[in-house]
């Protein structure tokens, strides 16, 4: 039986620079699991909308979507950027793995994009080259969340700022990683159980954007260098 990774998949690539689109396609085509992939290529919000509409009309799905944030708008459909395109894809193809591509990496901006889309991948163009780009895809393909170096740093800055990160937070997560139960944390940290639970919930919301396991929380914190 053919493995899931080798089955035909639709890969959407949207960037306002045709040369970038061609380069991404070439790099993705070099990956063994993409040998049967069908590529949907566009250069604007309107192009993305037309590809989305045709795919939906054909009762097919989009498996992976590489979306540049800076795209010419399609005002008729109220699509003003790649963020709007990504939200449209997320709404209609919830299983699609979205990789956001951006030339900007400012902390506030990165935080807004991440919170509104929750992408499986988020890369700054300045962090990626022809050698690392296929690794981005392979990570996302293997159900990992991938953030490039400067995106990670920007997320870390905003997380620390938004929840006033301190040593107690780092200690709390380290203790959880060691197997200490939440109810026992007041024995190690000078905070009430209620305060610890609120801090943990806030951190979890910042790091994984949804309810999840302690393992997911710890994996995200470690990937950002918070513990």
Secondary structure, DSSP 8 states (H G I E B T S, - for coil): ---GGGS--EEEEE-S-HHHHHHHHHHHHTSGGGTT-EEEEESSHHHHHHHHHHHHHTT---SEEEEES----BGGGTB-SHHHHHHHHHHH-TT-EEEEEES---HHHHHHHHHHH--SEEEEGGG--HHHHHHHHHHHHTT--EE-HHHHHHHHHHHHHHTT--HHHHHHHHHHHTT--GGGGGGTSSS-HHHHHHHHHHHHHHHHSS---HHHHHHHHHHTT--
